[in-house]
Amino acid sequence: MPQLNDLSRSLVTLEQDATLIAVIEMGQSSWLVAGIVPGVERQPLKKLAVDESALLKLLHRWREEAEQAGHKIKRIAVAFEAGRDGFWLARWLRARDIEVHVIHASSVAVSREHRRAKTDRLDTELLKRVFLGWLRGERHHCKMVAIPTIKDEDGKRPNRERESLVGEQSRIINRIKATLVRLGIRGFNPKLKKAAERLEGCARPRASRSRPTRCLNYIATWSADGSCAIRSGRSRAHAWITSSMNLARERMPWCACWRV
């Protein structure tokens, strides 16, 4: 039994002689629009500037061409891949009575050849094939993404910002641990609240102070004013770790992973 939220196939019967189908390959500076117009033998392909009004005029012009060929258009279906542009265009077209679908990019099957031709024209042909199969109700062509409202997108923003901050914290902690390992200090937890004070009591292995590894005692570091300074390994590690932990705490004071 088909589910109401099944986005793997269309649940609406496709009347191909009365449906105008269009796909959009969205670029940073231009859009490439390909269509399937009932009653028109040619496969229209039009390159537009990033302008939603020009896109709407193009769809209306194609509908007029289909009606001149004797096909009354009852449905206009438009699709494009989810990407950097988000969902603003889908909401804008829906507000003007255009049926819009956003294709999940990873659901489109592509050739696994190491070297394959990839152009906007070929991408639009691929999108037309998978979108047409989806409209027919066939599975395994592609999957659609639920188009969120502006309120839903705003609700996801705090979680996304938190994920970004947690990832930044992990990168800082990993850099601190890598620096300590190069200085012969293992098993130290830089996430402790008084980690900078406890670092003074950590003893490095005797081999790290021997002559063959004396180069570890001099490490280039960037000072606060941006100039390069040479410090001993212990003082450099202490200063850099302290500044890194302070930076992480300033940016993430709410994070529960800092231990007291």
N, C-alpha and C positions, 0 to 999 in steps of 0.2 A: 504494500500500500504506500503510495507516495506521501512524503511528509510535506508539511506546509512550508518549512524552511529549507527544503532541498534545493541547493544552489548548483548541483551538479548537472542539471538539465532543466529545460523550460517546461513548465506545466501548462502553457497556453498553446493551443493548436496553431500551427503556422500555416497561414494562407499566403503562399509565396507570390501569387499574382496580385495580391493586394497589400504587400508589405514592402516597404523601402528599407533596405539594410545598408548600414554604413559603419565602417570601422575607422578609427583614428590612430595614427602613429604619432605620438606627441613628442616633440623635440623641444630643445631649449629656445630655439629661435624661430621654428616653423612647425606646422602641423601638416601631415600628409593624410588626406582623407580619401578612402576608397569606398565605392558603393556598388550595390547590386540593385539596379532600377528595373522594375517590371516593364516589359515591352520594349526595352532598349538593349540592342545586341552588344553594344560596346560596354566595356567595364570601366566606368568613369573613375578617374584618378585626378585629384586636384591638390596642389600644394598651396597652403594658406599661411598667412602670418598668424601669430598667436593672437587671435581675435575671435571671441565667441559669437559676436554679431555676424561676422562674415561666415562662420560655420552655419549659423541658423539660416542665413540667406541661401547658402549652397544647398542645404537640405530642402528648402522650399522650392528652389529651382528644379532640383531633381524630381520632386513630387509633381511639378507642373509638366515636366517632360513625360513622366509616366502617364499622366492623365491625357496628354495630347496623343499618346500611343494607344489610348482606349482602356487603360487600367486605372480604376479609382483606388487611390491609396487610403486604406483604413488604419494603417499602423506604420509608424516610423521607429525602427529599432536601431540604436547606436551603441557601440561598444568601444572600449579602449582598455589598455592594460593599466593595472594599478602601479603607481610609481611616485616619482618626486612631486608631481603636480597635485597629488591628493584627490579629493572628491569634490572640489568646488565646481568644476565643470559639470559633473553629473547632477548636482543640486540645481545649478543654473538652468540646465536643459529640462529637467523635470518640472521646474516651475513654469515652463513654456510648453507643457503637454508633449514632451518628447520622451519616449521610452529609452532609458539609458541603463546600461549594464557595465560593470567594471570587472574585467577578467583578472583572475588571480594569475600572476605572471608565471609562477612555478608550476602551474597546472597544465601549461601548454607544452605538448611533446615536441621536442626539436631533435634535429639530427645530432648524433654523438660523434660525428667525424671531427678529427682534430682540426682540419682546415676545411671550412665551409663558407660559402658566400653569405654575407650578411649585409643587407642594405635595407633602407626604409621601404622600398618597393616590395622586396621579398617578404618583409615582416608584415606588411599590410595584406599580402596574399595569404599568408599563414593565418592571420587573424580572421580573415573572411571565411576560410575553410572551417576553422574551429567554432567560430560564432554561428555559422549556418548550421553546423551539426548540433550545436547546443540548442538552437531555436527549434530544430526538428524533434527535440526530446531525446536525442541519443546521448548515452552516457560516454564517459572516458574521452570526451573531446576537450573540455576545459571546465573549470569551476569559476563561479562568480563570487565576488566579494560583496558583503552587505554594505550598502552605502549609509554611513552614519550621518546623523545630524550635527550641526555645529555644537550643540550642547553636549552630545556624546563625545565629540573630539576634545572639547575642553575638559571633560571629565577624565580623559585618559592622560592629559598632559602631566599632572603631578607624578603619576607612576613612571612615565617615560623619563622625566627629569631625575627622579630618584634612581632609576636604573643607570642613567648616565653618570650620576655622582658616585654611585657604588662602584661602577667600573673604573672611574678615575681613582677612587681610593685604593682599589685592588692593584692598579698599576703603580701607585706610589709605594705601597707596602712591598710589592715584589721587587721594586728597584732598591728599596732599603735592605731587604734580605740579601739580594745579590751583592750589594756593596759589602755587607758584613761578612758574607762567605769569602769574598776575595781577600778580606783582612784576617781570615782565620777564625771568625766568630760564628758559631753555629748554635742553633736552638734558641736564639734570642727572639723574644716576641716584641716587635716594635709597636704593637697596638696598645701596650700598657700605658696607663696615664702618666707614670713617672719613668717612661722608658729612657729618656735622655739621662736622668740621674743614675739609673741602673747600668747604663752602658759604661760608665766610668769604672765600675767594678768588674767588668768582664775582662778576663785575661786572654790574650791571644796565645796560640801555640808558640813554643820556643823557635820552631823552624821559621816562623814568619818574621822573626827578628834576626835571623842569620844573614850572612853576607849574600848568599845566592838569591835570596828573595828580598833584598833590601829595597828593591824598586817599589815594593808595595807601600813603603813608608812615604813615598812622594807621589801624590796623585793630583792631576790638574783639576781644578774646580773653578766654577764661575762665582765670583764674589757678588755682593749685592748691587754694586754699581755696574755690573756687566763686564768688568775686566777679568782676565784670567789670572788666578793666583795659585801658588804652589804651597801646600801645607803638608804636614805629616799625616800619615794615614789615619791615626787615631783622632787628631783634632779635626781633620777634614770630615771624617765619618760622623763625629759628634755634631759638628755645625750643620752639615747637610741633612742629617737625620732629624735634628731638632727643627730646622726650618720646614722640612717636608711634613713632619707630623703636625706642626702648627698650622701649615697651609691646609692640610686635610681636615683638621678640626674646625677651622674657620668656615670652610665650605660645607662641612657636614656635621654641624653641632647636634643634629637630631639622631644621628646614626647610632644604633644600639650596639654596634660591634666594638666600640671603645670600652675597655674594661677599666674599672676603678682599682 
